[in-house]
Amino acid sequence: MSIPKKPDKAKLVVGCIMNDKALIETLFPLLEDTFGPVDMISRWLDFVYTNYYYEEMGMPLFRKVFTFKRLIEQDELALIKEKTNKIETKFMTDEKRSVNIDPGYLVSSRFILATGKEYSHRIYIGHKMYADLTLMYSKKEGFKTLEWTYPDYASQSMMSFLSKVRHKYLLDLKTSKGKKND
């Protein structure tokens, strides 16, 4: 019999796609007001390997990824996705988004994204949201893609950034567990 235990907290990772880099000046404070102080920020990732957003958002598109200092409970992800959806609506013009916000979390073994779209490999997590297992981590190979991993998240620059996030997460997790034992 398995003995259930509370899972480790996770590192909140929020990816943002936008058509105008200047929007970050308004978006950044909203993210911090909602999720607390930012921990790490990627450089501008001037690639979006899909044309999925072009009709709605135009082009070119730019990506920036944020992580936050506060570790989250893994079961917060659906509510976090609801919050990011509300933030997206603040940037809508003529019912079209200028910003797409993808929240997810990272733990030592995997990277998960939240989505409102159901598919065979996505697990329902409540609040009309699903968890998408996007990347898996192994000590031997580092981050590994899956057949459904979005091309943006399969890129070397993204996986390099997420490897740095994972390293920081493991330090944060060790520190938070040490505080509990004091």
SULFEN-V652037 format. One record per residue. N is the residue number from 0. RES is the residue in one letter. PSI is psi in whole degrees, -180 to 180 (* if undefined). NEAR is the number of other ideal C-beta (glycine too) atoms within 12 Angstrom. Layout:
((N;RES;PSI;NEAR) (N;RES;PSI;NEAR))
//
This chain:
((0;M;133;3) (1;S;147;4) (2;I;110;5) (3;P;140;6) (4;K;157;6) (5;K;131;11) (6;P;158;20) (7;D;153;24) (8;K;166;29) (9;A;162;36) (10;K;120;42) (11;L;127;46) (12;V;128;46) (13;V;116;44) (14;G;137;41) (15;C;129;42) (16;I;133;42) (17;M;160;36) (18;N;-4;27) (19;D;114;23) (20;K;-26;23) (21;A;-21;15) (22;L;-22;30) (23;I;-29;29) (24;E;-32;13) (25;T;-37;20) (26;L;-44;34) (27;F;-51;26) (28;P;-34;17) (29;L;-42;26) (30;L;-43;36) (31;E;-38;23) (32;D;-34;16) (33;T;-41;29) (34;F;-1;31) (35;G;-175;18) (36;P;141;18) (37;V;144;29) (38;D;-51;29) (39;M;147;28) (40;I;132;26) (41;S;161;31) (42;R;172;17) (43;W;125;21) (44;L;96;30) (45;D;50;19) (46;F;138;24) (47;V;108;31) (48;Y;37;22) (49;T;150;20) (50;N;10;14) (51;Y;-38;19) (52;Y;-8;29) (53;Y;-46;17) (54;E;-42;13) (55;E;-43;23) (56;M;-12;30) (57;G;-169;21) (58;M;158;19) (59;P;165;19) (60;L;150;33) (61;F;150;31) (62;R;140;38) (63;K;141;37) (64;V;135;41) (65;F;147;36) (66;T;162;38) (67;F;149;35) (68;K;-44;22) (69;R;126;23) (70;L;145;32) (71;I;159;36) (72;E;141;20) (73;Q;-30;27) (74;D;6;21) (75;E;-10;29) (76;L;-42;41) (77;A;-43;29) (78;L;-34;24) (79;I;-41;38) (80;K;-39;34) (81;E;-42;23) (82;K;-42;27) (83;T;-33;38) (84;N;-40;27) (85;K;-39;18) (86;I;-42;33) (87;E;-39;34) (88;T;-25;19) (89;K;-18;22) (90;F;15;30) (91;M;142;18) (92;T;127;17) (93;D;42;10) (94;E;22;10) (95;K;139;18) (96;R;147;30) (97;S;-15;31) (98;V;135;40) (99;N;127;38) (100;I;121;42) (101;D;102;40) (102;P;151;45) (103;G;-176;44) (104;Y;157;45) (105;L;133;48) (106;V;178;32) (107;S;-30;28) (108;S;-8;23) (109;R;164;33) (110;F;127;44) (111;I;138;42) (112;L;149;43) (113;A;145;42) (114;T;156;33) (115;G;1;26) (116;K;127;20) (117;E;143;15) (118;Y;167;16) (119;S;-34;12) (120;H;3;19) (121;R;139;22) (122;I;131;22) (123;Y;132;20) (124;I;12;30) (125;G;165;18) (126;H;34;20) (127;K;28;16) (128;M;156;30) (129;Y;153;26) (130;A;129;34) (131;D;113;33) (132;L;107;32) (133;T;-44;37) (134;L;148;36) (135;M;153;27) (136;Y;135;28) (137;S;147;13) (138;K;-34;13) (139;K;-42;8) (140;E;-8;12) (141;G;-147;20) (142;F;137;32) (143;K;138;23) (144;T;165;25) (145;L;168;21) (146;E;-22;14) (147;W;3;20) (148;T;130;26) (149;Y;139;31) (150;P;-35;21) (151;D;-41;35) (152;Y;-14;40) (153;A;-8;24) (154;S;151;26) (155;Q;-39;18) (156;S;-37;23) (157;M;-46;36) (158;M;-32;30) (159;S;-45;20) (160;F;-46;32) (161;L;-28;43) (162;S;-40;26) (163;K;-40;26) (164;V;-43;38) (165;R;-44;33) (166;H;-47;22) (167;K;-41;24) (168;Y;-45;36) (169;L;-37;25) (170;L;-45;20) (171;D;-42;30) (172;L;-44;24) (173;K;-43;18) (174;T;-45;17) (175;S;-35;21) (176;K;-35;16) (177;G;-36;11) (178;K;-34;11) (179;K;-32;12) (180;N;-10;8) (181;D;*;7))
//
